[in-house]
Amino acid sequence: MKKDINNNYWNNFYKKKHISKPTLFAKFCVSKLRFYNKTIYDLGCGNGRDTVFFNKKKINSIGIDKSYSAIKKNKKNFYKFRNKFVNKNFCSFFTYKNFDFPFSVYSRFTLHSINYSDEKKLLNSLNKQKKLEYIFIECRTIKDDIYGKGKKVGKHEFIDTHYRRFIDPKEIKRRLSKHFKISYFKESKNFAKFKKENPCILRLIAKKK
Ligand SMILES: C[S@@+](CC[C@H](N)C(=O)[O-])C[C@H]1O[C@@H](n2cnc3c(N)ncnc32)[C@H](O)[C@@H]1O
């Protein structure tokens, strides 16, 4: 079986202690949603900080992550919310099920974690979901300072410590436009400052048509 180098990276990453505050993007989304009483699927929830934040804000949220270590740790660290975490691949999570309740999806720093074919798989599955309401995305773009770092493996795709596919805002807008109405779209620095890093980030909110 082909080794999933990226998953090994994240499994090792989450074995180390790594709990922190919710992201600014999660807070931003909550401020936009106001009293949202549906479910938010947190695609690639990592250490679970945003999944837990949404739940604490009384928004039912399910964190999905392919990393076994991350999910195992989240269930232990956030015992009260242990049922809110699932160890699955979010690119196929929506493929074989028809969700019969209203829900939204939230992807923070995960769209740039998947390749073109997985993005297509994910978007195709979401396009078919009649009860899907919003999609929230925050991702690195092709204007990012670290664009070009590591080994180039495809268009805007590089492997440094792990795989990243830098997103071209115009392209993702075009790919979403048939099934979604974009209500917020901004590319900027200062959205996700971390230590000395200040990446160029796209924030996008889209409503299913
Ligand atoms: C950069 S981290 C972001 C974590 C979190 N969203 C945050 O902002 O802190 C990317 C996460 O996406 C997960 N991931 C990447 N591809 C995935 C996939 N296809 N299915 C599920 N999880 C995935 C990784 O395991 C990792 O936890």
The ligand as an ORCA input file, in Angstrom:
! r2SCAN-3c Opt
* xyz 0 1
  C      -2.819     22.550      8.755
  S      -3.718     21.363      9.702
  C      -5.122     22.364     10.137
  C      -5.776     21.912     11.397
  C      -6.931     22.795     11.907
  N      -7.978     22.977     10.922
  C      -6.443     24.120     12.394
  O      -6.689     25.151     11.736
  O      -5.772     24.152     13.432
  C      -4.374     20.264      8.465
  C      -5.180     19.117      9.040
  O      -5.935     18.506      8.008
  C      -5.914     17.092      8.170
  N      -6.208     16.503      6.858
  C      -5.548     16.720      5.690
  N      -6.145     16.041      4.686
  C      -7.207     15.411      5.237
  C      -8.230     14.569      4.706
  N      -8.264     14.272      3.421
  N      -9.171     14.086      5.547
  C      -9.149     14.408      6.884
  N      -8.203     15.186      7.431
  C      -7.258     15.692      6.625
  C      -4.523     16.820      8.703
  O      -4.461     15.565      9.363
  C      -4.340     18.002      9.644
  O      -4.840     17.716     10.917
*
